[in-house]
């Protein structure tokens, strides 16, 4: 493969690659990519680019103590509510919870704090659900 920047030869690599996110540089290993032997230009295919983004976002969450997407889904499922109902309870916009649960977007730290409070305090979740007009009484196996 030829580098589009300098015309040099590009070699396949799985060595460390930089990812810039929210003003931070995150180094990720093990992602297949091409690197120019002359100028250092790096190129990734779509699958590798997605894997790099997912790994970097996961590292960012770890650095900043944010819940992972699957942890957010577990909190919602614990209360046997849909994504739309959960959005009503927390007062977020449409499709926000879906995006958090898939990792398409990262929850802000204030939302992360709220999610942890709800995870650890079922009575607060019940109160917010009641205020949002969501009945939890007919749920079959919830925590409440």
Secondary structure by P-SEA (a helix, b strand, c coil): ccccccccbbbbbccbbbbbcccbbbbbccccbbbbcccbbbbbcaaaaaaaaaaaaaaaaaaaccccaaaaaaaaaaacccaaaaaaaaccccaaaaaaaaccccccaaaaaaaaaaaacaaaaaaaaaaacccccccccccc
